[in-house]
Amino acid sequence: MDTQAAADEVREARTRLARNLAELHRLHLAMLGETRGLKRFTVAGRPLVETELVADLLEQYLSATDAFLENMRGRMEARLGLLRRGEPVINGRAEDAPGHGGFWLVYSRLCAVLRRLEKR
């Protein structure tokens, strides 16, 4: 694969991920709008209904989010060794390879995110 095709492939992957995150943000805003409307139950003298609906929403949301994050954490932790072997090397020395510092910066960032997920 030539460098332009590889760059295009990365750009397309980033675009798809950005589109999915934008959709997730739109869904968050829609759920926020729905929950704002739930105060009508409390105003109508039925605060238990609002409480139950919000508790259900939050429980289900946290459950789905936790499952997604655990799945991603497990997948990426299983791949850490393979990813680390992708470190650039020149003449048997990683320190001499162009991109060595950048590789470790990104790899360390991934490890830090995985540690944050593990604490959840």
C-alpha positions in Angstrom: 0.0 0.0 0.0 1.5 3.4 -1.0 1.8 6.2 1.5 -1.1 8.2 0.0 -3.4 5.2 0.2 -2.3 4.5 3.8 -2.9 8.2 4.7 -6.4 8.0 3.1 -7.2 4.9 5.0 -6.3 6.6 8.3 -8.2 9.7 7.4 -11.3 7.7 6.6 -11.1 5.8 9.9 -10.8 9.1 11.8 -13.7 10.5 9.9 -15.9 7.5 10.7 -15.0 7.6 14.4 -15.6 11.4 14.5 -19.0 10.8 12.9 -19.9 8.2 15.4 -18.8 10.4 18.3 -20.9 13.3 16.9 -23.9 10.9 16.7 -23.3 9.9 20.3 -23.2 13.6 21.3 -26.5 14.1 19.5 -28.0 11.2 21.4 -26.8 12.6 24.7 -28.4 15.9 23.9 -31.7 14.1 22.9 -31.7 12.2 26.2 -30.9 15.4 28.1 -33.9 17.0 26.4 -36.1 14.1 27.3 -35.1 14.2 31.0 -35.8 18.0 31.2 -39.3 17.2 30.2 -39.7 14.7 33.0 -40.1 17.4 35.6 -43.7 17.7 34.4 -44.4 14.6 36.5 -43.1 16.3 39.6 -44.9 19.5 38.8 -48.1 17.4 38.4 -47.6 15.9 41.9 -46.0 12.7 40.8 -42.3 13.0 41.7 -42.0 9.2 42.1 -42.5 8.8 38.3 -39.7 11.3 37.5 -37.4 9.6 40.0 -38.1 6.1 38.6 -37.6 7.1 35.0 -34.4 9.0 35.7 -33.0 6.1 37.8 -33.9 3.6 35.1 -32.2 5.8 32.4 -29.0 6.3 34.4 -28.8 2.6 35.4 -29.2 1.5 31.8 -26.9 4.1 30.5 -24.1 3.3 33.0 -24.6 -0.4 32.3 -24.2 0.0 28.6 -21.3 2.4 28.9 -19.5 0.2 31.4 -19.9 -2.8 29.1 -18.6 -0.9 26.1 -15.6 0.5 28.1 -14.8 -2.9 29.5 -14.9 -4.5 26.1 -12.6 -1.8 24.6 -10.2 -2.0 27.6 -10.0 -5.8 27.3 -9.4 -5.7 23.5 -6.7 -3.1 23.8 -4.9 -4.6 26.8 -4.8 -7.9 24.9 -3.1 -6.1 22.0 -0.6 -4.0 23.9 2.2 -6.5 23.3 1.6 -6.5 19.5 1.3 -2.7 19.5 4.5 -2.3 21.4 6.3 -4.6 18.9 5.3 -2.0 16.2 7.9 0.4 17.6 10.1 1.8 14.8 13.6 0.4 14.9 16.7 1.4 12.9 19.9 -0.8 12.9 18.4 -2.7 15.9 18.1 0.4 18.0 14.7 1.9 18.6 16.2 5.1 20.0 17.8 5.9 16.6 14.5 5.4 14.6 12.6 8.4 13.3 9.3 8.5 15.1 10.6 6.7 18.2 9.5 9.5 20.6 6.1 10.0 18.9 5.5 6.3 19.1 6.1 6.2 22.8 4.1 9.3 23.4 1.0 7.7 21.8 1.6 4.3 23.4 1.9 5.9 26.8 -1.3 7.9 26.2 -3.1 4.6 25.4 -1.7 3.0 28.5 -2.8 6.0 30.6 -6.4 5.8 29.2 -6.5 2.0 29.9 -5.4 2.6 33.5 -8.2 5.2 33.9 -10.7 2.7 32.6 -9.4 0.0 34.9 -10.1 2.3 37.9 -13.7 2.8 36.8 
